[in-house]
């Protein structure tokens, strides 16, 4: 499984913050926003990742993330010439995807809790897998409708009158058909290649699986000023309360075995003295202590 991290777009909902700094480079509490979706991919066992962004922003991502080798992964970069929809990612990264499968995650989405995402990655066999999350404002998202038996029967993009309260979060699993499907799409009324149309194509083929996320799972879309603030407050609360860090690629690399303990400790030691380094040093000591397994 390969991964695509979609960090493009103009970030107009975060104006004027995004006049100079890309949306996914904004801080969410103590880390750049892009760390959170990147960590989700790594925690799912994905080591080959392609980040897509506007040309003006790519150098900043490359400066921040490099080629990924410090975390035991391989990072590639592609330019999004113009923001023309999420599904455009599959056309831009067609050579990276090859015959699939691939997971696409949006750069402004944060996820926390449970093992639903890693389990879906491990169990993926083909077709498409998306998720459904109960929200109070489904009209702001792609919406999935279920029949009485719990099967998905329709998908709509930001409907004025939603047929359910279930929104589709910004993480999607597809097989190799996705490139051909994306290339066959016509732009919507918003002049975008809609990810909902990709999901509809799989639904029409009987190849779409929709997993409903439990109440204990948290999904945050940090794409607006208010939601960015809410995401930062959520991350701070979890980190202070539980003593763990969300969106920490170094920790994900250690837990997944992408880095040895020695390499992990060396990476932490290369950082300036700060809370982030001290946290990683604590994780390293915990891992080394009597060779006990780290908590998931």
ROZA-922794 format. One record per residue (C-alpha): x, y, z. Coordinates in steps of 0.2 Angstrom, whole numbers, plus 5000, padded with zeros to 4 digits. Example, Ala and Ser with C-alpha at 12.3 -4.5 7.8 and 13.67 -1.06 7.14 Angstrom:
<atoms>
506249785039/506849955036/
</atoms>
This chain:
<atoms>
500050005000/500650174995/500050345002/499650514995/499550665006/498550804998/499250965004/498751074989/497351204987/497351384990/496851385009/495551525006/494551475021/496051515032/496351685024/497351795029/498451655037/498751575021/499351725011/501151675016/501051505024/500251355016/498751285026/499551125030/501051215037/500051305050/500351255068/499051135077/499551165095/501451105095/501651035077/501451085059/499751025053/500550905040/501250805054/499550735059/499050655043/500850595039/500850505056/499150425052/499950345036/501550295045/500550215059/499550115046/501250045040/501450145024/503250185020/503050265002/502150425002/501850564989/501550734995/500550854983/500551034985/500551204975/502251244967/502651394978/502451284994/503451124989/505151194994/504451235012/503751055013/505450985007/506351085020/505251025034/505050845029/506550805018/506550635009/505850545024/507350445027/507550515045/505950415049/506350265038/505150305025/505250375007/504450545003/504150604985/503350764980/502250814965/501550994960/499751034959/499651164945/497951224950/496751174964/495551074954/494850954967/495450804978/495250674964/496550774954/497850694965/497650524957/498050604940/499550704946/500250554955/499750414942/501650364940/501850354959/500250244961/500650124947/499449984949/498950024967/498350004980/498450184988/497750275003/497450465000/497350575016/496950755016/498250865024/497050965035/496150815043/496650755060/496150575067/496250505085/495650355094/495450165090/496250055077/494950075063/496150155051/497650035053/496449885053/495649945037/497349965029/497849795035/496249715029/496149805012/495949674998/495349784983/493949904977/493750054988/493550085007/492950245014/492350295032/490750375039/490750485054/489250555063/489250755062/488050895066/488350985050/488450855036/487950985023/489851045024/490550875018/490250725007/488750625014/488450445013/486650375015/486350195022/484850085019/483949985033/485249855032/486749975035/487349965017/487850125008/486550174994/487050344989/488450484991/488250664989/489450814989/488950955001/487050924999/485851065004/484750935011/485850785018/485050615018/486050565033/487150635047/488550535041/490050635033/491450555024/493150605032/494650645022/495550475021/495150355007/495850175001/495750124983/496449994972/497250024955/495650064946/495650234954/496850314941/495750264927/494150324936/494950494940/495450524922/493650484917/492850614928/492050774922/492250934933/490750974944/489851134945/491251194957/492451154942/493251024952/493650834951/492650774966/493150634977/491350594979/491150554961/492650424963/491750344977/490150344967/491050254953/491550114965/489850104973/489050084955/490249934953/489749854969/491549884975/491350014989/491549975007/490950105020/491550085038/490650185051/491850255064/491350225082/490850365095/492550345103/493450405087/493850585084/493950665067/494350855065/494450955049/495651105053/495251195036/494451345044/495051475057/493751415070/494151225067/496051255067/495851335084/494651185090/495951065083/497351145093/496351145109/495850965106/497750915104/498251015119/496950925130/497350755124/499250785126/499150865143/497850745150/498650575143/500450625142/500550565124/500850665108/499750655093/500450675076/502250625080/503050535065/504650485075/503550385087/502550305073/504250255065/504850175081/503250085085/503150025067/504949965066/505450085053/506750145065/507850045077/507850105095/509650165092/509150265076/507650335086/508750395100/510050475088/508650565079/507950635096/509750685101/509950785085/508550905090/508651065100/508151055119/506251075119/504750985125/504650885109/506350815111/506050775129/504550675125/505450575112/506850545125/505550475137/504750365123/506550295120/506850255138/505150175140/505550065125/507250015131/506649985149/506749795151/506349775132/504449805136/503249835121/502650005119/500850035122/499850065106/
</atoms>
